[in-house]
Amino acid sequence: MQFIYPAVFCQKDDGTYHGYFPDLEQCFARGDTLDEVLNSAIEEARMWIQVELEDTFELPGVTPLEDLILKEGEFVRNIAVTIRLTDGWDE
């Protein structure tokens, strides 16, 4: 199953990138380059969603992009992750 959540990113003064998911509590990403932070965001979101599905099988709603309030220098990218929900289907 594919899950898509918006992530907010910005470049810090030291040139690194940081990101967070407004809808996924305490889910953050970091990287030295934009590609690295995007890959980090995909992995962090995948792990966050997997844990939530295992614990509660409930996920938060997705905030529409037009409802996000960005600070100066921030930008948004939708991050998609695919998680296999059924174990053993390919055995």
FIVO-147495 format. One record per atom (N, C-alpha, C): atom name; x negated, y, z negated; residue in three letters. Coordinates in steps of 0.1 Angstrom, whole numbers. Atoms other than C-alpha are relative to their C-alpha. Layout:
BEGIN
CA | X | Y | Z | ALA
...
// end
This chain:
BEGIN
N | -9 | -12 | 0 | MET
CA | 0 | 0 | 0 | MET
C | -9 | 12 | 0 | MET
N | 8 | -13 | -1 | GLN
CA | -13 | 35 | 8 | GLN
C | 7 | 11 | -9 | GLN
N | -4 | -11 | 9 | PHE
CA | -11 | 63 | -17 | PHE
C | -7 | 13 | 4 | PHE
N | 6 | -13 | -4 | ILE
CA | -17 | 100 | -8 | ILE
C | 3 | 10 | -10 | ILE
N | -2 | -10 | 10 | TYR
CA | -23 | 127 | -33 | TYR
C | -9 | 12 | 4 | TYR
N | 9 | -12 | -3 | PRO
CA | -37 | 163 | -28 | PRO
C | -11 | 1 | -11 | PRO
N | 12 | -3 | 9 | ALA
CA | -71 | 171 | -43 | ALA
C | -4 | 14 | 3 | ALA
N | 5 | -14 | -1 | VAL
CA | -84 | 206 | -49 | VAL
C | -15 | 0 | -2 | VAL
N | 15 | 0 | 0 | PHE
CA | -121 | 212 | -41 | PHE
C | -5 | 14 | 0 | PHE
N | 7 | -12 | -1 | CYS
CA | -146 | 240 | -45 | CYS
C | -15 | -2 | 0 | CYS
N | 15 | 1 | 1 | GLN
CA | -183 | 246 | -40 | GLN
C | -4 | 9 | -11 | GLN
N | 5 | -7 | 11 | LYS
CA | -201 | 256 | -71 | LYS
C | -13 | 8 | 4 | LYS
N | 11 | -9 | -3 | ASP
CA | -229 | 282 | -73 | ASP
C | -13 | -8 | 3 | ASP
N | 13 | 8 | -2 | ASP
CA | -256 | 254 | -73 | ASP
C | 1 | -7 | 14 | ASP
N | -2 | 6 | -13 | GLY
CA | -242 | 242 | -39 | GLY
C | 7 | -13 | -1 | GLY
N | -8 | 13 | 2 | THR
CA | -225 | 210 | -53 | THR
C | 15 | 3 | 2 | THR
N | -14 | -1 | -1 | TYR
CA | -189 | 203 | -48 | TYR
C | 7 | -7 | -12 | TYR
N | -8 | 6 | 11 | HIS
CA | -163 | 195 | -75 | HIS
C | 14 | 0 | 5 | HIS
N | -14 | 1 | -4 | GLY
CA | -127 | 184 | -71 | GLY
C | 8 | -6 | -11 | GLY
N | -9 | 6 | 10 | TYR
CA | -97 | 174 | -91 | TYR
C | 13 | -2 | 7 | TYR
N | -13 | 3 | -5 | PHE
CA | -63 | 160 | -85 | PHE
C | 11 | 6 | -10 | PHE
N | -9 | -7 | 9 | PRO
CA | -35 | 182 | -99 | PRO
C | 11 | -10 | -6 | PRO
N | -11 | 10 | 5 | ASP
CA | -11 | 151 | -102 | ASP
C | -6 | -11 | -7 | ASP
N | 6 | 11 | 6 | LEU
CA | -36 | 126 | -115 | LEU
C | -9 | 5 | -12 | LEU
N | 6 | -5 | 12 | GLU
CA | -45 | 135 | -151 | GLU
C | -14 | -5 | -2 | GLU
N | 14 | 3 | 3 | GLN
CA | -83 | 136 | -158 | GLN
C | -6 | -8 | 11 | GLN
N | 6 | 7 | -11 | CYS
CA | -92 | 124 | -123 | CYS
C | -8 | 11 | 8 | CYS
N | 9 | -10 | -6 | PHE
CA | -122 | 143 | -110 | PHE
C | -10 | -6 | 10 | PHE
N | 10 | 4 | -9 | ALA
CA | -148 | 141 | -82 | ALA
C | -11 | 10 | 1 | ALA
N | 12 | -8 | -1 | ARG
CA | -183 | 154 | -77 | ARG
C | -8 | -5 | 11 | ARG
N | 9 | 4 | -10 | GLY
CA | -208 | 154 | -49 | GLY
C | -10 | 11 | 4 | GLY
N | 10 | -10 | -5 | ASP
CA | -239 | 172 | -35 | ASP
C | 5 | 6 | 13 | ASP
N | -5 | -5 | -12 | THR
CA | -222 | 176 | -2 | THR
C | 15 | -2 | 1 | THR
N | -14 | 2 | -2 | LEU
CA | -186 | 178 | 11 | LEU
C | 3 | -14 | 2 | LEU
N | -2 | 14 | -2 | ASP
CA | -188 | 143 | 24 | ASP
C | -1 | -8 | -13 | ASP
N | 2 | 7 | 12 | GLU
CA | -200 | 130 | -9 | GLU
C | 12 | 2 | -10 | GLU
N | -11 | -2 | 9 | VAL
CA | -173 | 147 | -29 | VAL
C | 13 | -6 | 5 | VAL
N | -12 | 7 | -6 | LEU
CA | -146 | 134 | -5 | LEU
C | 0 | -15 | -3 | LEU
N | 1 | 14 | 3 | ASN
CA | -159 | 99 | -9 | ASN
C | 2 | -3 | -14 | ASN
N | -1 | 2 | 14 | SER
CA | -161 | 103 | -46 | SER
C | 15 | 2 | -4 | SER
N | -14 | -2 | 2 | ALA
CA | -125 | 116 | -46 | ALA
C | 8 | -13 | 3 | ALA
N | -7 | 13 | -4 | ILE
CA | -113 | 85 | -27 | ILE
C | -2 | -11 | -10 | ILE
N | 3 | 10 | 9 | GLU
CA | -130 | 62 | -51 | GLU
C | 6 | 2 | -14 | GLU
N | -6 | -3 | 13 | GLU
CA | -119 | 80 | -83 | GLU
C | 15 | -1 | 1 | GLU
N | -14 | 1 | -1 | ALA
CA | -83 | 82 | -71 | ALA
C | 4 | -15 | 1 | ALA
N | -3 | 14 | 0 | ARG
CA | -83 | 45 | -62 | ARG
C | -1 | -7 | -13 | ARG
N | 2 | 6 | 13 | MET
CA | -96 | 35 | -96 | MET
C | 11 | 5 | -10 | MET
N | -10 | -6 | 9 | TRP
CA | -71 | 59 | -114 | TRP
C | 13 | -7 | 3 | TRP
N | -13 | 5 | -4 | ILE
CA | -41 | 46 | -94 | ILE
C | 0 | -15 | -4 | ILE
N | 0 | 15 | 3 | GLN
CA | -52 | 9 | -99 | GLN
C | 3 | -2 | -15 | GLN
N | -2 | 1 | 15 | VAL
CA | -54 | 14 | -137 | VAL
C | 15 | 3 | -3 | VAL
N | -14 | -4 | 3 | GLU
CA | -20 | 31 | -138 | GLU
C | 10 | -11 | 4 | GLU
N | -8 | 10 | -5 | LEU
CA | -4 | 4 | -117 | LEU
C | -1 | -13 | -9 | LEU
N | 1 | 11 | 8 | GLU
CA | -18 | -23 | -139 | GLU
C | 6 | 2 | -14 | GLU
N | -6 | -3 | 13 | ASP
CA | -7 | -6 | -171 | ASP
C | 15 | 3 | 0 | ASP
N | -14 | -4 | 1 | THR
CA | 27 | 9 | -163 | THR
C | 8 | -2 | 13 | THR
N | -6 | 1 | -13 | PHE
CA | 34 | 4 | -126 | PHE
C | 8 | 12 | 3 | PHE
N | -7 | -13 | -3 | GLU
CA | 45 | 40 | -126 | GLU
C | -11 | 10 | 4 | GLU
N | 10 | -11 | -5 | LEU
CA | 27 | 69 | -107 | LEU
C | 7 | 13 | -1 | LEU
N | -6 | -13 | -1 | PRO
CA | 33 | 106 | -109 | PRO
C | 4 | 4 | 14 | PRO
N | -5 | -6 | -13 | GLY
CA | 51 | 125 | -82 | GLY
C | -12 | 7 | 7 | GLY
N | 10 | -8 | -8 | VAL
CA | 31 | 143 | -55 | VAL
C | 5 | 14 | 1 | VAL
N | -3 | -15 | -1 | THR
CA | 30 | 181 | -57 | THR
C | -1 | 4 | 15 | THR
N | 1 | -5 | -14 | PRO
CA | 39 | 196 | -23 | PRO
C | -12 | 10 | 1 | PRO
N | 11 | -9 | -2 | LEU
CA | 9 | 215 | -8 | LEU
C | 3 | 14 | -2 | LEU
N | -4 | -14 | 1 | GLU
CA | 28 | 247 | -7 | GLU
C | 3 | 5 | -14 | GLU
N | -2 | -4 | 14 | ASP
CA | 34 | 246 | -45 | ASP
C | -13 | 1 | -8 | ASP
N | 13 | -1 | 7 | LEU
CA | -3 | 244 | -53 | LEU
C | -5 | 14 | -1 | LEU
N | 6 | -13 | 1 | ILE
CA | -18 | 276 | -66 | ILE
C | -15 | -1 | -1 | ILE
N | 14 | 2 | -1 | LEU
CA | -54 | 278 | -56 | LEU
C | -8 | 13 | -5 | LEU
N | 9 | -11 | 4 | LYS
CA | -82 | 300 | -71 | LYS
C | -8 | 4 | 12 | LYS
N | 8 | -4 | -11 | GLU
CA | -105 | 319 | -48 | GLU
C | -11 | -10 | 2 | GLU
N | 11 | 10 | -4 | GLY
CA | -129 | 295 | -30 | GLY
C | 5 | -14 | 0 | GLY
N | -5 | 13 | 1 | GLU
CA | -107 | 265 | -36 | GLU
C | 7 | -4 | 13 | GLU
N | -7 | 5 | -11 | PHE
CA | -93 | 243 | -8 | PHE
C | 5 | -14 | -3 | PHE
N | -8 | 12 | 3 | VAL
CA | -70 | 213 | -6 | VAL
C | -2 | -10 | 12 | VAL
N | 0 | 10 | -10 | ARG
CA | -74 | 180 | 12 | ARG
C | 9 | -12 | -6 | ARG
N | -7 | 12 | 5 | ASN
CA | -50 | 151 | 10 | ASN
C | -9 | -12 | 0 | ASN
N | 9 | 11 | 2 | ILE
CA | -68 | 120 | -2 | ILE
C | 9 | -13 | 0 | ILE
N | -8 | 12 | -1 | ALA
CA | -54 | 86 | 9 | ALA
C | -9 | -12 | -5 | ALA
N | 7 | 13 | 4 | VAL
CA | -63 | 53 | -8 | VAL
C | 9 | -11 | 3 | VAL
N | -7 | 12 | -3 | THR
CA | -52 | 18 | 1 | THR
C | -3 | -10 | -11 | THR
N | 1 | 10 | 11 | ILE
CA | -46 | -7 | -27 | ILE
C | 8 | -12 | 3 | ILE
N | -7 | 12 | -2 | ARG
CA | -37 | -43 | -22 | ARG
C | 8 | -3 | -13 | ARG
N | -8 | 3 | 12 | LEU
CA | -8 | -50 | -46 | LEU
C | 2 | -14 | -3 | LEU
N | -2 | 15 | 2 | THR
CA | -6 | -88 | -42 | THR
C | -13 | -7 | 0 | THR
N | 11 | 8 | 0 | ASP
CA | -34 | -110 | -53 | ASP
C | 2 | -13 | 7 | ASP
N | -1 | 14 | -6 | GLY
CA | -41 | -142 | -33 | GLY
C | 8 | -1 | 13 | GLY
N | -8 | 1 | -12 | TRP
CA | -20 | -133 | -2 | TRP
C | -8 | -5 | 12 | TRP
N | 8 | 4 | -12 | ASP
CA | -50 | -141 | 21 | ASP
C | -6 | -13 | -3 | ASP
N | 6 | 13 | 4 | GLU
CA | -59 | -174 | 4 | GLU
C | 6 | -12 | 7 | GLU
// end
